[in-house]
């Protein structure tokens, strides 16, 4: 008997010297490279994706305190998945299987229908499209509320950027954000503050000796309304991540002490909201029945 792969089916996209491999489990990017240079940290086809590598995070990104929330006067309990911090981490689809809707040499659209549960009783349809072009890899997620009643919603993404041959300590991270989210000892938000010191990434921060697992807000958009984060390696190559205005929050993690990562890459995560939004309401999307919420972001190697 053949053992099923924990990453599911593999969808290989090509455009010029770019190659991306998208998996059916979690609609995850298992590999993205330009020529011989990795843009993302790859992981093996037969391995459970380490630390949510490349996954879509919905219907909430990041942590939910005590795995409970109250919405429209009803209290809900979802599975507790991060036991050491007593939180529900990264939503409900990070290990779910997505089905192919449409596929081409340079693009694929995958779909997952989220089944209502007692903890999240709203049926959602997630359509995730990956497309390679001259300007890199573009990711679009369109989420449609198929049921009744208003649904709380958020979405994020978990790419682990490759720092190149010199490693994280030889790389420089830039994010033009004015505010950092402050957290308690469970990494749950307690406020915000103006960036300073190691948290001021606006001019580019060398990462030697710097450990981060934090969120940022108030990111300056460019003329097209996109916000950007960049990771420049010792080889002079830069991985650039952009997000449209629907993704106003960014999480950055240097992977210190995280099994399977151990500071080999930097997670740069565009999100619609920061942690605990189902409880705080901060930047929470409220999906009306029959409506679709769409976000777009992308990656490129410079």
MARBADO-890944 format. One record per residue (C-alpha): residue number from 1; x, y, z. Coordinates in steps of 0.001 Angstrom, whole numbers, plus 500000, padded with zeros to 6 digits. Each point is the difference from the previous one (the first is absolute). Layout:
N
<kolfi NUM <X Y Z>>;
...
//
This chain:
302
<kolfi 1 <500000 500000 500000>>;
<kolfi 2 <501317 503446 499090>>;
<kolfi 3 <500099 502400 502923>>;
<kolfi 4 <498244 503282 499137>>;
<kolfi 5 <502305 503007 499896>>;
<kolfi 6 <499404 502527 502812>>;
<kolfi 7 <500251 502750 497376>>;
<kolfi 8 <497508 498420 497588>>;
<kolfi 9 <500082 500632 496264>>;
<kolfi 10 <502794 502113 498541>>;
<kolfi 11 <499275 502755 497461>>;
<kolfi 12 <503149 501185 498233>>;
<kolfi 13 <499840 503501 498480>>;
<kolfi 14 <502612 501358 497590>>;
<kolfi 15 <500684 503351 498405>>;
<kolfi 16 <503417 500669 498509>>;
<kolfi 17 <502555 499003 502638>>;
<kolfi 18 <497411 500110 502793>>;
<kolfi 19 <498639 496784 501518>>;
<kolfi 20 <497350 499782 502725>>;
<kolfi 21 <498546 496834 501524>>;
<kolfi 22 <496569 500347 501601>>;
<kolfi 23 <498562 497189 502098>>;
<kolfi 24 <496384 498952 500351>>;
<kolfi 25 <500373 499844 503787>>;
<kolfi 26 <499626 503522 501407>>;
<kolfi 27 <500344 501456 496475>>;
<kolfi 28 <503605 500407 501105>>;
<kolfi 29 <503007 501168 497983>>;
<kolfi 30 <502430 497144 500611>>;
<kolfi 31 <502688 501490 497792>>;
<kolfi 32 <500621 503212 498081>>;
<kolfi 33 <503285 500725 498298>>;
<kolfi 34 <501397 502170 497254>>;
<kolfi 35 <502769 498162 498186>>;
<kolfi 36 <502039 498334 502735>>;
<kolfi 37 <499087 502579 502670>>;
<kolfi 38 <497282 499071 502494>>;
<kolfi 39 <497492 502751 500664>>;
<kolfi 40 <498291 497947 502710>>;
<kolfi 41 <501402 497291 502254>>;
<kolfi 42 <499043 496741 498250>>;
<kolfi 43 <498821 496948 501888>>;
<kolfi 44 <499814 496371 498972>>;
<kolfi 45 <496932 498583 498294>>;
<kolfi 46 <499753 497272 502626>>;
<kolfi 47 <500265 502350 502986>>;
<kolfi 48 <497242 501680 501969>>;
<kolfi 49 <500494 503692 499237>>;
<kolfi 50 <502285 501355 502762>>;
<kolfi 51 <498635 502986 501904>>;
<kolfi 52 <497102 500559 497564>>;
<kolfi 53 <502421 500466 497092>>;
<kolfi 54 <498233 501722 497103>>;
<kolfi 55 <496512 499361 501371>>;
<kolfi 56 <496795 502001 499690>>;
<kolfi 57 <498811 501041 503476>>;
<kolfi 58 <496214 500319 500220>>;
<kolfi 59 <497429 500795 501304>>;
<kolfi 60 <502427 501692 502362>>;
<kolfi 61 <503775 500497 499949>>;
<kolfi 62 <502250 499838 503045>>;
<kolfi 63 <498746 499254 503522>>;
<kolfi 64 <496553 499927 501583>>;
<kolfi 65 <500104 500295 503787>>;
<kolfi 66 <498734 496916 501886>>;
<kolfi 67 <498547 498689 496713>>;
<kolfi 68 <496755 501816 500802>>;
<kolfi 69 <498263 503130 498745>>;
<kolfi 70 <496676 501805 500231>>;
<kolfi 71 <498353 501300 496831>>;
<kolfi 72 <496540 501545 499688>>;
<kolfi 73 <499182 498980 503603>>;
<kolfi 74 <500895 496340 499515>>;
<kolfi 75 <503096 498318 501477>>;
<kolfi 76 <501895 497476 497876>>;
<kolfi 77 <502726 497458 500795>>;
<kolfi 78 <502442 498812 497310>>;
<kolfi 79 <502694 497318 500358>>;
<kolfi 80 <502963 500919 502193>>;
<kolfi 81 <503070 499470 497808>>;
<kolfi 82 <502853 501794 501783>>;
<kolfi 83 <499854 498430 503432>>;
<kolfi 84 <503023 501710 501541>>;
<kolfi 85 <498354 503397 499443>>;
<kolfi 86 <496381 498821 500211>>;
<kolfi 87 <499089 501428 496603>>;
<kolfi 88 <498458 498945 496697>>;
<kolfi 89 <502677 500659 497406>>;
<kolfi 90 <499567 500963 496344>>;
<kolfi 91 <496404 499071 499303>>;
<kolfi 92 <498417 496826 498657>>;
<kolfi 93 <501435 499295 496536>>;
<kolfi 94 <503776 499820 500516>>;
<kolfi 95 <499888 496194 499664>>;
<kolfi 96 <496822 499705 497909>>;
<kolfi 97 <499884 498641 496462>>;
<kolfi 98 <499182 502356 497127>>;
<kolfi 99 <498643 498803 496631>>;
<kolfi 100 <501048 501228 496568>>;
<kolfi 101 <497594 502371 498300>>;
<kolfi 102 <502210 501055 497104>>;
<kolfi 103 <503615 499322 499026>>;
<kolfi 104 <502438 501245 497361>>;
<kolfi 105 <503763 499920 499513>>;
<kolfi 106 <500482 503231 501951>>;
<kolfi 107 <496936 500111 502284>>;
<kolfi 108 <497729 497897 502181>>;
<kolfi 109 <496793 500674 501924>>;
<kolfi 110 <499194 497809 502991>>;
<kolfi 111 <496752 499898 501988>>;
<kolfi 112 <499005 498968 503499>>;
<kolfi 113 <496456 500014 501340>>;
<kolfi 114 <500212 500578 503743>>;
<kolfi 115 <497374 497839 501698>>;
<kolfi 116 <498071 501664 502853>>;
<kolfi 117 <500941 498798 503482>>;
<kolfi 118 <498717 500919 503462>>;
<kolfi 119 <503007 502284 500471>>;
<kolfi 120 <499699 501674 496583>>;
<kolfi 121 <496492 499380 498593>>;
<kolfi 122 <500350 501967 496755>>;
<kolfi 123 <500596 498202 496678>>;
<kolfi 124 <502731 501757 498025>>;
<kolfi 125 <501432 499268 496567>>;
<kolfi 126 <503666 500911 499537>>;
<kolfi 127 <501370 500312 496474>>;
<kolfi 128 <503786 500395 499990>>;
<kolfi 129 <501793 500914 496770>>;
<kolfi 130 <503768 499934 499455>>;
<kolfi 131 <501317 501553 496791>>;
<kolfi 132 <503559 500430 498712>>;
<kolfi 133 <500845 502911 497698>>;
<kolfi 134 <502949 502252 499180>>;
<kolfi 135 <499461 501870 503294>>;
<kolfi 136 <500071 496864 502154>>;
<kolfi 137 <497390 497918 501818>>;
<kolfi 138 <496592 501545 500683>>;
<kolfi 139 <497586 498479 502507>>;
<kolfi 140 <496272 500761 500079>>;
<kolfi 141 <497521 498668 502538>>;
<kolfi 142 <496279 500511 499438>>;
<kolfi 143 <497852 498850 502930>>;
<kolfi 144 <496240 499730 499570>>;
<kolfi 145 <497490 499676 502838>>;
<kolfi 146 <497592 497244 498900>>;
<kolfi 147 <497759 499976 503051>>;
<kolfi 148 <497875 502238 502180>>;
<kolfi 149 <500871 502613 502593>>;
<kolfi 150 <503083 502204 500146>>;
<kolfi 151 <503279 498075 500295>>;
<kolfi 152 <503160 501273 501758>>;
<kolfi 153 <502958 499570 497687>>;
<kolfi 154 <503676 500625 499522>>;
<kolfi 155 <502685 498580 497745>>;
<kolfi 156 <503763 499930 499944>>;
<kolfi 157 <502891 498162 498388>>;
<kolfi 158 <503160 498340 501291>>;
<kolfi 159 <502900 500133 497518>>;
<kolfi 160 <503444 499271 501456>>;
<kolfi 161 <502354 502159 497938>>;
<kolfi 162 <503395 498620 499075>>;
<kolfi 163 <502881 502253 501101>>;
<kolfi 164 <502384 498473 497460>>;
<kolfi 165 <503385 498376 500603>>;
<kolfi 166 <501060 502219 502889>>;
<kolfi 167 <497056 499123 502226>>;
<kolfi 168 <497731 502230 502079>>;
<kolfi 169 <502851 501645 501917>>;
<kolfi 170 <501487 501306 496744>>;
<kolfi 171 <496705 501423 498747>>;
<kolfi 172 <498220 503350 500334>>;
<kolfi 173 <496261 500437 500462>>;
<kolfi 174 <498054 503100 498993>>;
<kolfi 175 <496362 500836 500768>>;
<kolfi 176 <498836 503622 499891>>;
<kolfi 177 <497670 499695 503012>>;
<kolfi 178 <499456 502671 502639>>;
<kolfi 179 <498444 497932 502782>>;
<kolfi 180 <500706 496671 501658>>;
<kolfi 181 <497402 497873 501815>>;
<kolfi 182 <501016 499367 503615>>;
<kolfi 183 <499220 496580 501494>>;
<kolfi 184 <499797 498124 503288>>;
<kolfi 185 <501897 496833 500890>>;
<kolfi 186 <497575 497975 497856>>;
<kolfi 187 <500790 502141 496936>>;
<kolfi 188 <496496 501497 500102>>;
<kolfi 189 <499467 503723 499313>>;
<kolfi 190 <499801 502496 502839>>;
<kolfi 191 <500508 503244 498035>>;
<kolfi 192 <502189 501750 497448>>;
<kolfi 193 <502982 502336 500162>>;
<kolfi 194 <502142 502023 497642>>;
<kolfi 195 <502853 497949 498576>>;
<kolfi 196 <503475 500380 501498>>;
<kolfi 197 <503220 498007 500321>>;
<kolfi 198 <499834 496490 498562>>;
<kolfi 199 <496343 500595 499086>>;
<kolfi 200 <500723 502925 497689>>;
<kolfi 201 <500414 498318 496621>>;
<kolfi 202 <499384 503077 497857>>;
<kolfi 203 <503591 500508 498863>>;
<kolfi 204 <500879 496308 499869>>;
<kolfi 205 <501029 498032 503090>>;
<kolfi 206 <503004 497611 499965>>;
<kolfi 207 <498700 496849 501676>>;
<kolfi 208 <503240 498782 501610>>;
<kolfi 209 <499057 499271 503621>>;
<kolfi 210 <496426 501275 499561>>;
<kolfi 211 <497076 497703 500904>>;
<kolfi 212 <496504 501021 498917>>;
<kolfi 213 <496500 498568 500280>>;
<kolfi 214 <497939 503155 499780>>;
<kolfi 215 <497329 501823 498016>>;
<kolfi 216 <500128 503442 498396>>;
<kolfi 217 <497352 502516 498930>>;
<kolfi 218 <499899 503375 498242>>;
<kolfi 219 <502100 498842 497068>>;
<kolfi 220 <500630 502661 497364>>;
<kolfi 221 <498504 499084 496595>>;
<kolfi 222 <501624 500756 496670>>;
<kolfi 223 <498352 501975 497176>>;
<kolfi 224 <497994 496898 498994>>;
<kolfi 225 <498684 499459 503531>>;
<kolfi 226 <502236 497013 500718>>;
<kolfi 227 <502079 499541 503130>>;
<kolfi 228 <503359 498198 499844>>;
<kolfi 229 <502426 498006 502114>>;
<kolfi 230 <503432 498989 498724>>;
<kolfi 231 <502656 497541 501129>>;
<kolfi 232 <503444 500543 498468>>;
<kolfi 233 <502547 497227 500278>>;
<kolfi 234 <503790 499934 500003>>;
<kolfi 235 <499919 499133 496276>>;
<kolfi 236 <498407 503389 499262>>;
<kolfi 237 <496688 498460 498962>>;
<kolfi 238 <496803 501335 501537>>;
<kolfi 239 <496765 498136 500642>>;
<kolfi 240 <497208 502567 499823>>;
<kolfi 241 <496503 499391 501361>>;
<kolfi 242 <497119 502324 499147>>;
<kolfi 243 <496395 500187 501166>>;
<kolfi 244 <497012 502006 498888>>;
<kolfi 245 <497946 502256 502273>>;
<kolfi 246 <497832 497099 501213>>;
<kolfi 247 <503019 498684 501969>>;
<kolfi 248 <500979 502858 502330>>;
<kolfi 249 <501832 497921 502641>>;
<kolfi 250 <503330 498169 499803>>;
<kolfi 251 <501517 497349 502247>>;
<kolfi 252 <503752 499320 499951>>;
<kolfi 253 <501652 496990 501648>>;
<kolfi 254 <503699 499126 499825>>;
<kolfi 255 <499311 496357 500878>>;
<kolfi 256 <502079 499813 503179>>;
<kolfi 257 <499352 496715 501815>>;
<kolfi 258 <497237 498942 497597>>;
<kolfi 259 <500292 496304 499057>>;
<kolfi 260 <500655 499457 496323>>;
<kolfi 261 <501092 503608 499494>>;
<kolfi 262 <502582 500822 502717>>;
<kolfi 263 <500840 503432 498567>>;
<kolfi 264 <500587 498764 496449>>;
<kolfi 265 <497499 502488 498561>>;
<kolfi 266 <497808 502969 500842>>;
<kolfi 267 <496203 499779 499986>>;
<kolfi 268 <498553 503195 498530>>;
<kolfi 269 <496234 499666 500250>>;
<kolfi 270 <497468 502423 498480>>;
<kolfi 271 <496697 499879 501922>>;
<kolfi 272 <496607 501667 500082>>;
<kolfi 273 <500240 500260 503798>>;
<kolfi 274 <502350 499288 502874>>;
<kolfi 275 <499568 497322 502669>>;
<kolfi 276 <496806 499662 502051>>;
<kolfi 277 <497842 502030 497601>>;
<kolfi 278 <496975 497744 500635>>;
<kolfi 279 <500089 501208 503617>>;
<kolfi 280 <501163 503600 499587>>;
<kolfi 281 <498240 500832 496737>>;
<kolfi 282 <503100 501852 498800>>;
<kolfi 283 <500124 499930 496170>>;
<kolfi 284 <497486 497148 500047>>;
<kolfi 285 <498192 499328 496709>>;
<kolfi 286 <496270 499361 500392>>;
<kolfi 287 <498809 497956 497032>>;
<kolfi 288 <496366 500432 498998>>;
<kolfi 289 <498176 496995 498508>>;
<kolfi 290 <500675 499599 496284>>;
<kolfi 291 <502899 502455 499939>>;
<kolfi 292 <503592 499355 498937>>;
<kolfi 293 <503097 501448 501649>>;
<kolfi 294 <503154 500103 497854>>;
<kolfi 295 <503634 500639 500872>>;
<kolfi 296 <503098 500073 497836>>;
<kolfi 297 <503718 499845 500748>>;
<kolfi 298 <503161 498794 498313>>;
<kolfi 299 <503683 499118 500003>>;
<kolfi 300 <502885 500843 497714>>;
<kolfi 301 <503765 499625 499922>>;
<kolfi 302 <502059 503051 499141>>;
//
